[in-house]
């Protein structure tokens, strides 16, 4: 399975908002859904796209799933962007 392109995942404004919300620390889907003008199922779909791009990680704790920032996709973005600051 090939990983999704992190740049394509971040092309959606709602996904960027989710990343910004997760910047403050891990959150559940319900916590994230309360910050966006979209339904909880839509938030779950956006989170799946971020997971597929390996921009976020998830851990289960009982019936809750906690999402947090981090993963190889974020490193990939950073490495690509760094080339412009080093020029």
Backbone bond lengths (Angstrom), bond angles and torsions (degrees), N, CA, C in turn:
res aa  C-N    CA-C-N  psi(-1)  N-CA   C-N-CA  omega(-1)  CA-C   N-CA-C  phi
1 X - - - 1.452 - - 1.532 109.25 -
2 X 1.312 117.44 130.27 1.459 121.25 177.30 1.517 108.61 -89.37
3 X 1.311 114.95 144.20 1.458 117.83 -179.94 1.515 110.13 -79.49
4 X 1.323 114.82 150.73 1.455 120.93 -179.52 1.529 109.89 -70.48
5 X 1.304 115.96 152.97 1.461 122.69 -179.87 1.531 109.45 -71.57
6 X 1.334 118.42 120.40 1.460 119.90 -179.50 1.530 113.07 -63.39
7 X 1.325 116.91 -29.87 1.460 119.07 177.64 1.525 110.89 -66.91
8 X 1.320 116.62 -40.78 1.466 120.50 177.79 1.524 110.31 -65.83
9 X 1.329 116.59 -38.68 1.463 119.81 179.21 1.524 111.29 -62.50
10 X 1.314 116.89 -36.55 1.470 120.47 -178.00 1.525 113.35 -86.46
11 X 1.319 117.26 0.92 1.467 120.08 178.26 1.519 111.28 -68.26
12 X 1.313 117.81 -22.26 1.461 122.66 -179.50 1.533 109.58 -87.00
13 X 1.314 117.06 129.98 1.466 121.93 -177.69 1.528 112.30 -62.79
14 X 1.324 118.02 -36.39 1.464 119.70 179.10 1.525 111.60 -65.34
15 X 1.305 117.13 -35.19 1.469 120.57 177.82 1.525 110.90 -68.96
16 X 1.329 115.91 -37.60 1.469 118.50 175.71 1.523 109.91 -64.72
17 X 1.324 117.56 -38.31 1.471 120.88 177.49 1.528 110.96 -64.15
18 X 1.330 116.42 -39.06 1.464 119.70 176.68 1.530 110.77 -62.30
19 X 1.324 116.69 -43.86 1.464 120.30 178.07 1.528 110.49 -60.23
20 X 1.325 116.52 -41.85 1.459 120.25 179.01 1.526 111.07 -64.43
21 X 1.334 117.08 -39.06 1.467 120.43 178.62 1.525 110.79 -66.63
22 X 1.319 117.09 -36.00 1.456 120.89 -179.51 1.526 112.84 -76.34
23 X 1.299 116.83 -14.28 1.467 121.25 178.36 1.532 110.66 -57.72
24 X 1.339 116.66 -30.38 1.463 121.42 -178.68 1.525 113.42 -81.61
25 X 1.324 117.51 -5.92 1.458 120.98 179.39 1.510 111.67 132.53
26 X 1.331 116.83 172.30 1.464 121.69 -177.67 1.528 112.60 -59.21
27 X 1.331 114.57 144.99 1.465 120.95 -179.81 1.520 109.69 -144.47
28 X 1.332 115.60 156.06 1.458 121.70 175.46 1.530 109.10 -86.93
29 X 1.324 115.78 167.92 1.468 120.53 177.60 1.523 110.11 -59.07
30 X 1.333 117.43 -42.69 1.466 120.16 -179.28 1.522 111.70 -62.22
31 X 1.326 116.78 -41.84 1.465 119.51 177.52 1.521 111.01 -62.62
32 X 1.318 116.16 -41.90 1.464 120.03 -179.93 1.525 111.37 -68.66
33 X 1.328 117.16 -39.63 1.464 121.19 -178.95 1.522 111.23 -63.63
34 X 1.322 117.39 -30.89 1.467 119.87 179.88 1.525 112.33 -68.86
35 X 1.319 117.49 -15.23 1.471 122.19 -178.91 1.524 114.15 -95.97
36 X 1.336 116.76 -9.40 1.461 120.11 -175.36 1.523 111.61 -121.17
37 X 1.328 116.36 150.87 1.474 120.18 179.27 1.533 112.36 -85.66
38 X 1.348 116.81 39.00 1.459 121.89 178.24 1.522 108.35 -130.94
39 X 1.313 116.36 164.45 1.462 121.52 -177.37 1.531 111.39 -71.17
40 X 1.316 115.33 161.72 1.448 120.74 176.83 1.530 111.68 -59.95
41 X 1.353 119.55 -43.40 1.470 118.74 175.94 1.526 112.89 -60.31
42 X 1.332 117.27 -35.32 1.469 120.22 178.13 1.523 110.05 -66.82
43 X 1.323 117.05 -39.59 1.468 120.41 176.98 1.525 109.60 -60.85
44 X 1.330 116.69 -42.53 1.465 120.50 178.40 1.529 111.24 -60.64
45 X 1.326 117.27 -39.74 1.466 120.84 178.64 1.529 110.70 -66.09
46 X 1.334 116.34 -41.44 1.465 119.71 178.27 1.533 110.28 -64.85
47 X 1.324 117.07 -40.15 1.458 120.49 178.33 1.530 111.04 -64.21
48 X 1.310 117.19 -36.76 1.466 120.14 176.87 1.527 110.57 -61.88
49 X 1.326 117.09 -41.65 1.466 120.19 177.83 1.527 110.72 -62.62
50 X 1.334 117.10 -39.99 1.464 120.79 178.22 1.530 110.85 -68.53
51 X 1.327 116.75 -36.99 1.468 120.40 175.57 1.519 111.21 -64.91
52 X 1.331 116.58 -44.52 1.466 121.07 179.67 1.529 111.60 -61.46
53 X 1.324 116.45 -32.86 1.468 121.15 177.83 1.526 111.53 -85.14
54 X 1.324 115.75 -0.73 1.461 123.24 178.41 1.523 113.01 59.55
55 X 1.345 114.13 37.59 1.455 120.56 176.05 1.523 111.86 -93.95
56 X 1.320 116.53 -21.86 1.463 122.20 177.76 1.525 108.75 -132.03
57 X 1.314 114.61 162.58 1.460 120.88 174.46 1.526 107.94 -125.11
58 X 1.313 115.98 164.46 1.460 121.17 -178.47 1.518 109.05 -137.67
59 X 1.333 115.63 144.76 1.456 120.42 173.77 1.521 107.99 -135.60
60 X 1.310 115.08 140.30 1.457 121.04 179.49 1.522 109.10 -90.25
61 X 1.325 114.43 138.34 1.461 121.19 176.21 1.526 106.16 -139.35
62 X 1.309 116.40 96.30 1.458 120.55 -173.16 1.518 109.20 67.56
63 X 1.331 116.19 -125.12 1.464 120.31 179.08 1.525 112.06 -92.74
64 X 1.307 117.07 -2.49 1.474 120.55 -179.36 1.514 111.02 -98.45
65 X 1.328 113.19 149.46 1.463 120.77 174.48 1.525 106.75 -118.53
66 X 1.305 115.54 123.55 1.454 122.12 -178.86 1.520 109.50 -101.47
67 X 1.321 115.85 125.08 1.468 122.53 -179.92 1.516 109.00 -103.12
68 X 1.321 115.76 141.57 1.465 120.67 176.92 1.525 109.55 -145.26
69 X 1.316 114.23 159.50 1.469 121.56 -179.97 1.517 109.17 -75.38
70 X 1.307 114.90 146.45 1.455 119.93 173.08 1.506 111.76 132.92
71 X 1.298 114.71 150.04 1.454 121.00 177.74 1.510 111.24 145.03
72 X 1.315 115.88 172.57 1.462 120.79 -178.41 1.530 113.78 -60.77
73 X 1.328 117.24 -28.56 1.464 119.51 179.15 1.522 111.73 -64.43
74 X 1.325 115.99 -37.97 1.463 120.42 178.71 1.526 110.53 -67.91
75 X 1.318 116.09 -38.98 1.464 120.44 176.12 1.521 110.07 -63.06
76 X 1.330 115.95 -41.72 1.476 120.40 178.70 1.530 111.48 -59.86
77 X 1.330 116.53 -44.09 1.471 120.48 176.98 1.521 110.67 -61.19
78 X 1.306 115.65 -46.44 1.458 120.81 -177.05 1.522 111.92 -62.16
79 X 1.317 116.36 -44.53 1.471 119.77 179.21 1.518 111.78 -61.99
80 X 1.322 116.31 -40.68 1.458 119.83 -179.58 1.529 110.25 -67.00
81 X 1.331 117.35 -43.52 1.467 120.42 -179.08 1.524 112.02 -69.56
82 X 1.323 117.19 -34.35 1.466 120.56 -179.35 1.519 113.44 -57.62
83 X 1.306 117.45 -30.36 1.469 119.59 -178.66 1.524 111.76 -60.86
84 X 1.325 117.63 -25.61 1.466 120.42 -179.00 1.518 112.30 -82.04
85 X 1.347 116.91 -23.69 1.463 119.82 179.03 1.511 110.44 -84.36
86 X 1.334 116.41 -22.20 1.463 120.74 -178.12 1.535 112.02 -86.81
87 X 1.308 117.64 -11.83 1.470 121.19 -176.06 1.510 111.87 -73.53
